[in-house]
Each structure stands twice: as structure tokens, then as C-alpha cells.
Amino acid sequence: MSTAPVSHRRASTLRGASLPKWSPWAIAVGSVAVAAGIGLGAGLDSKVQWGLIAAILFVLGTYAIAARVEGRRQAKDRVATSLVWVCFIVAVVPLASLIWETVKRGVKVFDVYFLTHSMGVVADTQPGGGIYHAIIGTLEQVAIATLIAVPIGVLTAIYLVEYGRGKLAKAVTFFVDVMTGIPSIVAGLFILSFWILILDMGYSGFAGSLALSILMMPVVVRSTEEMLKLVPNELREASLALGIPKWRTILKVVLPTSIGGITTGVMLAVARITGETAPVLLLVWGTSVINDNPFSDPQASLPLYIYQQYANSAGSGAAYDRAWAAALALIAFVMILNLAARGIARWKAPKTGR
């Protein structure tokens, strides 16, 4: 009769004290309140400073309270979790602020008229006009760059993963790494000197596409290479064991298995070049009228349009509003590309039977 309470007592002693589930929220609220008091008392006007103080207090407060209640070992675990949350918030807040500011300022003139008209008969200081000519230029330039970079990038990645051995593969890998860090202005200068100054081909949307393709290739190579490496070797070996040639194994087994990741990588590369301004400024120049031919004469694009409108706005006026509306259109364009990539990746993903 006396052993039951003893065993129950021993079992209960193995469970250390623990903080309730709502304790992180309480610590966070307290940290924000204390940070606000410190900010007001110290005369800090920036809410960013308040947020940094609150983040530091949250981490320190979590460790102090957890160490007192749960012990130092559990406190270290909670501090690590707190740091993850703080880093997540630090990463999300600027992104959310950027999107909010762009939407708030861009919706002033963002309408059907803005999307379907150009700046051909409207001065930069006057209201009206739109981005139709810039949308056409961006779509054509990005599409041409994609047509150039994706086949070269995917085939290069296939060579490195499936065939690459020896010094040539090492040299290709080295140059891909170097190209990954090339500034966009350097790519623009290279095409300017070769395509325009040496070959005398003139400023055009195609010249800008050549520079954008240089920036796009290493991203496609790296992303495709990583996706191909994730394909299990057992699939390759099974196909080869059936007598299927290696090229057909790559075409029918390896690529379909990794097509989802490859598509996502290509869309990331497209998003990488869509907002580039320096190559377009050097090679395309820009125009206020519609130019459907990317192989002749200057052509507009959304990044260049944003730059030109903001440069002519002096921080206010109709050009300032058009710059923000064009930035909103550019963000929406990139978001649509990413949604399309997810849809294609899900559609093309290999189906597994039950």
C-alpha cells in the first residue's frame, strides 16, 4: 500500500518544470512594451530601432526566464528557437514593407489605361501615359534571353553531371562559378563592346537579351545541376540494365524525374534578369513609343521605364506615380512567373502509383 505513492512520487520528480505554451507570446509582448518605453525615453524616432531592441530583449528574456524555470539546457534550446523566429521576422518585415509600400503608391495610377497605353504623346511631367511599350519590351527581351540561356544551361548541366570528367569539366565548373558573380554592368559592357562597337549591330532589344542571357546561364546551370544530382542512381542503373542507351536514359528517365526542380530554377533565373536595369540602359537605351521589333532600334522595358520616370520626377508628380505603378506591374509579373512555374512543376512531376 505504501509502494504506490512512492513510485508515483518518483515518477513525478523526473518531470522538470516547464513554461506554458503561451510564454513566448507573453515574453514577446513584454519585450515590445519595454522596447517602446526605452525608445520613448531615449528619444528614438525610428521604429526599426525599437524593433531591434525588442528582438534583443526577447532573446535575453527567453533565456533568463527559461533558465530559471526549466534549467540552462532547455533555456539554450529555447534561445535557439527564439533566434530562428527573430531572423524570420527580420527577413519578412522588409519584404512585407516593400510590397505594402509598392501597392500603396502604385495603385494611384495602376489601371487598364495605364497598362494599354504608352508614353508616345505624353511628357514625363504630365499625367497620363502608361507602360504598354515597356511591357512589350520586357516580354520580348526576357523571352529571347530565356530561349538562348535555357538550352545552353540545361545541356551544360547535363554534361557536368552525366558526362563531365577530367580537366574540361573542372574548367567548365570554374567558369560557371565565375559567371555567377559577374555584375550585370560587366555583362552589358561586354555585349556593348562586342555586339555594338565591333560588329556595329546597333542598339536593340536583342542586344539587351544577349547580356541578360549571360546573367541567366550560370543560374540555370547551377540549379539544373543540383536537380540532376538528386535523381537516384538506381533509376539510371535500372534503365541502363535494360539495354537503353545513356542519352535515352537521360531524356526519358533523368529529365522527367527532375523537371519540376529544373523548371523552378529556370523561373528563378528569369526573375533574376527581369529586373535588371544596367544592361538595358547600356544596350537598349529605351524609347517612349511602341517598338515591336526587338532586333532593330531602341526598345523600352519595365526596369528602364521605372528608372527614367523616377529620374524625371524629382520625388513627386505624375512621373513619380508612374514609376511606382510600373514597379507594381514588375512585381506582379515576377509573381505570375513563379505561380506558373509551380503549376508546371506540379503538372510535370512524375506520378507515383499507389
C-alpha positions as CSV (number, residue, x, y, z in Angstrom):
1,M,0.0,0.0,0.0
2,S,2.9,2.3,0.6
3,T,4.8,1.5,-2.6
4,A,2.2,3.1,-4.9
5,P,2.6,6.6,-3.6
6,V,6.4,6.2,-3.6
7,S,6.5,5.1,-7.3
8,H,4.1,7.9,-8.2
9,R,6.3,10.4,-6.3
10,R,9.4,9.1,-8.1
11,A,7.8,9.4,-11.5
12,S,6.7,12.9,-10.8
13,T,10.2,14.0,-9.8
14,L,11.5,13.0,-13.3
15,R,9.4,15.7,-14.9
16,G,11.1,19.1,-14.6
17,A,9.1,22.4,-14.5
18,S,8.3,23.8,-17.9
19,L,7.0,27.1,-19.2
20,P,3.4,27.2,-20.5
21,K,2.8,27.3,-24.2
22,W,1.8,30.9,-24.2
23,S,5.0,32.0,-22.5
24,P,6.8,33.0,-25.8
25,W,3.9,35.3,-26.7
26,A,4.0,36.8,-23.2
27,I,7.7,37.4,-23.4
28,A,7.4,38.9,-26.9
29,V,4.6,41.3,-25.8
30,G,6.7,42.3,-22.7
31,S,9.8,42.8,-24.9
32,V,7.9,45.1,-27.3
33,A,6.4,47.1,-24.4
34,V,9.8,47.5,-22.7
35,A,11.4,48.4,-26.1
36,A,8.8,51.0,-26.7
37,G,9.4,52.5,-23.3
38,I,13.2,52.6,-23.9
39,G,12.6,54.1,-27.3
40,L,10.4,56.9,-26.0
41,G,12.7,57.5,-23.0
42,A,15.8,57.7,-25.2
43,G,14.1,59.8,-27.9
44,L,14.5,57.2,-30.6
45,D,12.2,58.1,-33.5
46,S,12.9,55.1,-35.7
47,K,10.6,52.1,-35.3
48,V,13.4,49.9,-36.7
49,Q,15.5,50.7,-33.6
50,W,12.5,49.8,-31.4
51,G,12.2,46.5,-33.2
52,L,15.9,45.7,-32.8
53,I,15.7,46.5,-29.1
54,A,12.6,44.3,-28.7
55,A,14.3,41.4,-30.5
56,I,17.4,41.6,-28.2
57,L,15.1,41.8,-25.2
58,F,13.1,38.8,-26.4
59,V,16.1,36.6,-26.8
60,L,17.6,37.7,-23.4
61,G,14.3,37.4,-21.7
62,T,13.6,34.0,-23.1
63,Y,17.0,32.7,-21.8
64,A,16.6,34.3,-18.4
65,I,13.1,33.0,-17.7
66,A,13.7,29.6,-19.2
67,A,17.0,29.1,-17.3
68,R,15.3,30.0,-14.0
69,V,12.2,27.7,-14.6
70,E,13.5,24.9,-16.8
71,G,17.2,24.9,-16.5
72,R,20.1,26.1,-18.7
73,R,20.0,23.2,-21.1
74,Q,16.3,23.8,-22.0
75,A,17.0,27.5,-22.0
76,K,19.6,27.2,-24.7
77,D,17.1,25.3,-26.8
78,R,14.5,28.0,-26.4
79,V,17.1,30.7,-27.2
80,A,17.9,28.9,-30.5
81,T,14.2,28.7,-31.3
82,S,13.9,32.4,-30.5
83,L,16.8,33.3,-32.8
84,V,15.1,31.4,-35.6
85,W,11.9,33.4,-35.1
86,V,13.7,36.7,-34.8
87,C,15.6,36.0,-38.1
88,F,12.4,35.0,-39.8
89,I,10.7,38.2,-38.7
90,V,13.7,40.3,-39.7
91,A,13.6,38.7,-43.2
92,V,9.8,39.0,-43.6
93,V,9.3,42.6,-42.3
94,P,11.3,44.3,-45.1
95,L,9.7,42.2,-47.7
96,A,6.2,42.9,-46.4
97,S,7.0,46.6,-46.1
98,L,8.3,46.7,-49.6
99,I,5.2,45.0,-51.0
100,W,2.9,47.3,-48.9
101,E,4.7,50.5,-50.0
102,T,4.7,49.5,-53.6
103,V,1.0,48.6,-53.6
104,K,0.0,51.7,-51.7
105,R,1.9,54.1,-54.0
106,G,1.4,52.1,-57.2
107,V,-2.4,51.8,-57.2
108,K,-2.8,55.5,-57.7
109,V,-2.5,55.2,-61.5
110,F,-2.5,51.4,-62.0
111,D,-5.5,50.7,-64.2
112,V,-6.4,49.4,-67.6
113,Y,-5.5,52.7,-69.3
114,F,-2.0,52.6,-67.7
115,L,-1.5,49.0,-68.9
116,T,-2.7,49.7,-72.5
117,H,-1.1,53.0,-73.4
118,S,2.5,54.2,-74.0
119,M,4.3,57.5,-73.3
120,G,4.4,58.4,-77.0
121,V,2.4,61.6,-76.8
122,V,2.7,62.4,-73.1
123,A,5.5,64.4,-71.5
124,D,7.2,63.0,-68.4
125,T,5.9,65.9,-66.3
126,Q,2.3,65.5,-67.5
127,P,-0.3,63.0,-66.1
128,G,-1.5,60.1,-68.2
129,G,0.5,57.6,-70.3
130,G,1.3,54.1,-69.5
131,I,3.6,51.1,-69.7
132,Y,2.3,49.2,-72.7
133,H,5.5,49.7,-74.7
134,A,7.6,48.8,-71.7
135,I,5.7,45.6,-71.1
136,I,6.2,44.5,-74.7
137,G,9.9,45.2,-74.5
138,T,10.3,43.3,-71.2
139,L,8.4,40.3,-72.5
140,E,10.4,40.1,-75.7
141,Q,13.8,40.7,-74.2
142,V,13.2,38.2,-71.4
143,A,11.8,35.6,-73.8
144,I,14.7,35.9,-76.1
145,A,17.2,35.7,-73.3
146,T,15.4,32.6,-72.0
147,L,15.5,30.9,-75.4
148,I,19.2,31.5,-75.5
149,A,20.2,30.7,-71.9
150,V,18.0,27.7,-71.0
151,P,19.1,25.2,-73.7
152,I,22.7,26.1,-73.2
153,G,22.4,26.0,-69.4
154,V,20.5,22.7,-69.2
155,L,22.8,21.0,-71.7
156,T,25.9,22.2,-69.8
157,A,24.4,20.9,-66.5
158,I,23.7,17.5,-68.2
159,Y,27.3,17.4,-69.4
160,L,28.7,18.2,-65.9
161,V,26.5,15.6,-64.1
162,E,26.3,12.8,-66.6
163,Y,29.4,13.0,-68.7
164,G,31.8,15.5,-67.2
165,R,35.1,14.1,-66.1
166,G,38.7,15.4,-66.0
167,K,40.1,18.9,-66.7
168,L,37.4,20.1,-69.1
169,A,34.6,19.5,-66.6
170,K,36.6,21.3,-63.9
171,A,37.3,24.2,-66.2
172,V,33.6,24.5,-67.1
173,T,32.6,24.4,-63.4
174,F,35.2,27.1,-62.6
175,F,33.9,29.4,-65.3
176,V,30.3,28.8,-64.3
177,D,31.2,29.9,-60.7
178,V,33.0,33.0,-62.1
179,M,29.9,33.9,-64.2
180,T,27.7,33.6,-61.2
181,G,29.4,36.6,-59.6
182,I,29.6,38.8,-62.7
183,P,28.0,42.2,-62.1
184,S,25.2,43.0,-64.6
185,I,27.1,46.1,-65.8
186,V,30.0,44.0,-66.8
187,A,27.8,41.8,-69.0
188,G,26.4,44.9,-70.5
189,L,29.8,46.3,-71.3
190,F,30.9,43.0,-72.9
191,I,27.9,43.0,-75.3
192,L,28.4,46.7,-75.9
193,S,32.0,46.3,-77.0
194,F,31.4,43.1,-79.0
195,W,27.9,43.4,-80.5
196,I,27.6,47.2,-80.9
197,L,31.1,48.6,-81.2
198,I,32.9,45.8,-83.0
199,L,30.1,44.3,-85.1
200,D,28.2,47.6,-85.4
201,M,24.8,45.9,-85.0
202,G,23.2,48.9,-83.3
203,Y,21.2,49.3,-80.1
204,S,18.2,47.0,-79.8
205,G,16.2,44.8,-77.5
206,F,18.2,41.7,-78.8
207,A,21.4,43.3,-77.6
208,G,19.9,43.6,-74.2
209,S,18.7,40.0,-74.4
210,L,22.3,38.8,-75.1
211,A,23.5,40.5,-71.9
212,L,20.6,39.1,-69.9
213,S,21.3,35.6,-71.2
214,I,24.9,35.8,-69.9
215,L,23.5,36.6,-66.4
216,M,20.9,33.9,-66.7
217,M,23.1,31.0,-67.8
218,P,25.0,30.3,-64.6
219,V,21.8,30.3,-62.5
220,V,20.2,27.8,-64.9
221,V,23.4,25.6,-64.9
222,R,23.7,25.5,-61.1
223,S,20.0,24.9,-60.4
224,T,19.7,22.2,-63.1
225,E,22.9,20.6,-61.9
226,E,21.7,20.3,-58.4
227,M,18.3,18.9,-59.5
228,L,20.0,16.2,-61.7
229,K,22.2,15.1,-58.8
230,L,19.1,14.5,-56.7
231,V,17.9,11.8,-59.2
232,P,18.7,8.4,-57.6
233,N,21.4,6.4,-59.4
234,E,19.2,3.4,-59.1
235,L,16.9,4.8,-61.8
236,R,19.8,5.3,-64.2
237,E,21.2,1.8,-63.5
238,A,17.8,0.2,-64.0
239,S,17.4,1.9,-67.3
240,L,20.9,1.0,-68.5
241,A,20.4,-2.6,-67.3
242,L,17.5,-2.9,-69.7
243,G,19.9,-2.0,-72.6
244,I,18.6,1.5,-73.1
245,P,21.3,4.0,-74.3
246,K,22.6,6.6,-71.9
247,W,21.2,9.5,-74.0
248,R,17.8,8.0,-74.0
249,T,18.0,7.3,-70.2
250,I,18.8,11.0,-69.7
251,L,15.9,12.0,-72.0
252,K,13.3,9.6,-70.7
253,V,14.3,9.0,-67.1
254,V,16.6,11.6,-65.6
255,L,15.0,14.8,-67.1
256,P,11.3,13.8,-66.4
257,T,12.2,13.0,-62.8
258,S,13.9,16.4,-62.2
259,I,11.7,18.5,-64.5
260,G,10.0,20.2,-61.5
261,G,13.2,21.4,-60.0
262,I,14.6,22.4,-63.3
263,T,11.5,24.5,-64.1
264,T,11.7,26.2,-60.7
265,G,15.4,27.0,-61.3
266,V,14.6,28.5,-64.7
267,M,11.9,30.6,-63.3
268,L,14.3,31.9,-60.6
269,A,16.7,32.7,-63.4
270,V,14.0,34.6,-65.3
271,A,13.1,36.5,-62.1
272,R,16.8,37.3,-61.7
273,I,17.1,39.0,-65.1
274,T,13.6,40.6,-65.3
275,G,14.5,43.5,-63.0
276,E,18.0,44.2,-64.4
277,T,18.4,47.8,-65.5
278,A,22.1,48.3,-66.2
279,P,22.4,46.1,-69.3
280,V,19.1,47.6,-70.7
281,L,20.3,51.1,-70.1
282,L,23.6,50.4,-72.0
283,L,22.3,48.3,-74.9
284,V,18.6,49.1,-75.4
285,W,18.5,52.8,-74.5
286,G,14.7,52.9,-74.2
287,T,12.0,54.8,-76.1
288,S,8.7,56.3,-75.3
289,V,6.9,54.7,-78.3
290,I,5.9,51.2,-79.1
291,N,8.6,49.1,-80.8
292,D,7.5,45.5,-81.5
293,N,10.8,44.6,-83.2
294,P,13.5,43.6,-80.7
295,F,16.1,43.3,-83.5
296,S,16.0,47.0,-84.6
297,D,16.1,50.4,-82.9
298,P,15.8,51.2,-79.2
299,Q,13.1,49.5,-77.1
300,A,11.6,50.1,-73.7
301,S,11.5,47.8,-70.7
302,L,9.9,48.0,-67.3
303,P,13.1,48.4,-65.2
304,L,14.4,51.1,-67.5
305,Y,10.9,52.8,-67.5
306,I,11.0,52.9,-63.7
307,Y,14.4,54.4,-63.7
308,Q,13.6,57.1,-66.3
309,Q,10.3,58.1,-64.7
310,Y,11.8,58.3,-61.2
311,A,14.8,60.3,-62.6
312,N,12.4,62.8,-64.1
313,S,10.0,63.0,-61.2
314,A,12.1,64.9,-58.6
315,G,10.4,62.7,-55.9
316,S,6.8,63.8,-56.7
317,G,4.3,64.4,-59.5
318,A,2.9,62.2,-62.3
319,A,6.2,60.6,-63.2
320,Y,6.7,59.6,-59.6
321,D,3.3,57.8,-59.5
322,R,4.0,56.1,-62.8
323,A,7.3,54.8,-61.5
324,W,5.7,53.1,-58.5
325,A,2.9,51.7,-60.7
326,A,5.4,50.2,-63.1
327,A,7.2,48.7,-60.1
328,L,3.9,47.2,-59.0
329,A,3.5,45.7,-62.5
330,L,7.0,44.3,-62.4
331,I,6.4,42.6,-59.1
332,A,3.1,41.2,-60.3
333,F,4.9,39.9,-63.4
334,V,7.5,38.1,-61.4
335,M,4.8,36.6,-59.1
336,I,2.9,35.3,-62.1
337,L,6.0,33.7,-63.4
338,N,6.6,31.9,-60.1
339,L,3.0,30.7,-59.9
340,A,3.3,29.4,-63.5
341,A,6.5,27.6,-62.5
342,R,4.8,25.9,-59.6
343,G,1.9,24.9,-61.8
344,I,4.2,23.5,-64.5
345,A,6.4,21.7,-61.9
346,R,3.3,20.1,-60.3
347,W,1.9,19.1,-63.7
348,K,5.2,17.6,-65.0
349,A,6.2,16.0,-61.8
350,P,6.5,12.2,-62.1
351,K,3.3,10.4,-60.9
352,T,3.7,7.5,-58.5
353,G,1.1,4.8,-58.4
354,R,-0.3,3.5,-55.1
